[in-house]
């Protein structure tokens, strides 16, 4: 059996423009990429350049990010981001929420899903202790409240473990909610989950390559649908320092993930097949 599709997350090379990220991903041997979408950057000319670069490199866009929901009405720019994502052929749009009102979060997610439906885009809600949707159970409640078929859940290995979410909670999710996940490792016990700044700092600067930390990744992987696409979300200050060349950094991340997936510890179950 071939391995899962592996995508280069935009956070691995946060210094790169979308065009630079695409070039690095293609040169490093990826099949897919995640793109950070800032609507103001994507003029018609730039959008065309990015589309052509994706075509030239033969890359899928697994996801685009990030729609960050804030208190108040839905930002019209979020709908623009969905439109841009659709133009680029993105499969998923990643959403997080800083709105403490779960009803308002659900309402805005509903608007996003209804808009995305016209583009055949899938919206995914990511939970994390530095957001207002802090764990898997809260994400499940919001998704159930929205009740849209094109809304799913994104499970990041770091946020899943640090938030105290469990394997059993993953097993209890509807299988069609999970269409890709984010893979990384981390060391130590992690920050105090009530210190949101520290939680966010770990997430953006101190992730590790799979197998280099202590997260229960093999069990996490086995709880997910078999052959689920994986975004390699290894945001790392040390990798940025050690590998300033974008292609080299992308290649190191890809090879590390492939090596870990190829070990006996990472053998997949076929629970969903």
Secondary structure, DSSP 8 states (H G I E B T S, - for coil): -----EEE-GGGGTTS-HHHHHHHHHHHT-SEEEEE--GGG--HHHHHHHHHHHHHHT-EEEEEEEEEE-SSS--HHHHHHHHHHHHTT-SEEEEEE--S-HHHHHHHHHHHHHHHHTTT-EEEEE--TTSSS-SHHHHHHHHHHH--TTEEEEEEHHHHHHTT--HHHHHTS-GGG-SEEEE-B--SS---TT-HHHHHHHHHHB-B-TTSS-S-HHHHHHHS-TT-EEEE---BHHHHHH--SHHHHHHHHHHHHHHHHTSGGG----TT-
